[in-house]
Amino acid sequence: MITEKKEKRILMMSFISGLAFAVIEFIFSIYSHSQSALTDAVYDASELVFIALLLFLTPLFHKPVSEKHPYGYFQIESIFVIIKGVMMLSVTMGVSAEIIESALSGGNAVNNAQISVFQLFLGIASIIIFVIMKKWNKNLSSPTIEAELLGWKLDIVYSLGMSFAFFISLYLERTPIAFVAPYFDQIVAVVVMIFMLPESVKVLWNAIKEVFLFSPEKHVVDEIKTLCNPILEKYQFSPVFYDVTKTGRHLWIAVYFQIATESMSVRDLESALRQVNEQVKEKYQECTCELILVPGK
């Protein structure tokens, strides 16, 4: 219950901050005629829809598994991440088309110094919000919150990078490439789109793998084996196969093993199972681990 409240508090802070950023960026984009600022506003507004839905769905992610829902409601989170990924890709394509059309129409002269200061302000504000959310996220294990923190981290890099880029652009008019100045705003906006695209595709692909119960990344499986194998060896259990599945925020681990003897102590199995779960949960708080005996040949 405490974990759920902490998670909702972080999401609420992200939502309110994102809403304030989107409104400020949209107003500034109208005032300055900056398409890069408009691009940022569109991204932030798209994120708000996703966060708002998660605020209502967060209680479901904390419900226990049951016979009716053997995987709980964890896959709902993956489905909404897929929706988010598709939405962000659609926004990226649509805004990119408008920016390219504007560039082909003759560019868009803007006040580069003004945009540089504005983005610096956003970058500093994003750092403050990120630090607070990071502090609140201590001891939590939520892919939703991790995704939000990653989003704010990208916002910091993006805003400070934009500020630096527009500051440098003030000197374009004194160089042989001064003709680029009217197109600089569109160029930056397109670069931002290209920078965001791989991240959106990665998030989308990972969520699709989770919905279809694919195994997580190899380094995760290898790390689980490193945690479990020493415990299994202590009880002379020989691992045969690791079945690792990730659904939303939860990790499901089934370790199939064999024994060299003809019998096994139930007490040893219970002890090994308890130790394996304790060890894995230190690294992955949201997980379920089971040991399954496989008959020898």
Summary of the structure (lengths in Angstrom):
residues: 297
radius of gyration: 24.5
end to end distance: 47.1
largest distance: 84.3
contacts: 909
relative contact order: 0.11
helix: 72%
strand: 9%
